[in-house]
Amino acid sequence: KEEMNSKHAHEMLVQDLTAQITQATQDREEKAEAKAKHLQSKADAEGDLADTTSTKEADEKYLADLTATCEQKASDFESR
């Protein structure tokens, strides 16, 4: 009977450890998937930032050029 109890305890331990390994593996896979999604989101956001920054710089240059042109035309008009 003592051997049966020992064997049962061992089987319970093995079952528990197997369940822990399965759960840990599942958790690791879920975390890896979440990390991949976050990295993709980060890459997308960085690409959007680069596009927005270049557009902003082009708009600022256009504004400066337009302002200079308007000032030049206003000066030319006043000098007539």
Secondary structure, 3 states (H helix, E strand, C coil): CHHHHHHHHHHHHHHHHHHHHHHHHHHHHHHHHHHHHHHHHHHHHHHHHHHHHHHHHHHHHHHHHHHHHHHHHHHHHHCC
